[in-house]
Structure formats: C-alpha cells, structure tokens
Amino acid sequence: MDDFPDPYDLDLHALDGMDHRILSALRSYGGDPRVASAARALSWAGEHGALWLAAGLTGAAVDGARRGAWLRGTALTAGAHLVSMGVKRVVRRPRPAHVEPLVRTAGRHSFPSSHATSAAAAAVAYGALGARVIPPLAAAMCLSRLVVGVHYPSDVAAGAALGALTARIGSRWMSGGVHD
C-alpha cells in the first residue's frame, strides 16, 4: 500500500507555488492598458458588492412581478459578502506581495476574495431569475482580481465557492418557498 500516495496528504508548498505562478501569469495581462483599464473598472464597481447590489435593486425596480425574489437575491448577495469579510478577518492571509497591484484595496487580507464572493452569489441568485448577463460579468469580475494583482487564484476560487454556495442554500427562500 505504500506505493499509493495518501490523498489527504496535500503538498501545501506546491499549491502555494502554483498560486504564485498563476497569479504572476495573469497579472502580466495588466500590462495592456485596455485590459488594465477594464480590470480596474470592474474592481471599482465591485467594491463592497456595489455592482451586484445595484443590479439586484434594479431588477426589483423593473420586474414588479418578481420584486420579492429580486430583493431576497440582493439580500443573499449582501449576506454572502458580509460572510466573506468575516472569514477574511479570521484567516488573515496577506495580499500578494510578489506582484505590483494595479488598484488600492480596502483591506490588507486576501482570503477569500469578497469581490468573487458577491459576484458568484449574484450570478447564482440573479441568474436563476433569468439575468443572463450577470454570470459572465461575474466571471470577468473574478478574473479581474487576478489581473489587478490583489488576490491569489485560491482566494478567488474560495470566494466564488462561498458566494455560489450561499446563494444556492438560500435559493428556496429567494423563490419564496420558505417563510419565517
């Protein structure tokens, strides 16, 4: 049995190295002024989940028949963002230091990416309501965090998973199926 690697024996050093290499490769795309400008704009729009909260409130304003679902989806998106901020305070992983960031950040900690958390929560919640533009925009938001050099890929992946899971868990409530 010694011939088989233990699946629970993770090589964290190798994962960390891969995180650094992927980030460096993606950050290099920020050298293109057009890419850098788009990534900066997405980062700014996603600060504190603003883009996603505005999208949800806009959906509630224009889709009166599903106003409640849009508002609950907005609440789930905001809740996911708040949870990510709490996790960030516990984990306290420093932001990448080996690449030059293209934007300033609201905090010093990177895990999980709150931008990715709120983006993925919005993609799941608003995507369920037929907002087809949100999922690809959310993916672009996640990628932008790497291009601007303020998160490791694992920060973004964890944030996206947290956001998607939060919205998925709340999907029954969002659709009006659970009442307190």
Beta strands, then each sheet from edge to edge (+ up, - down):
end
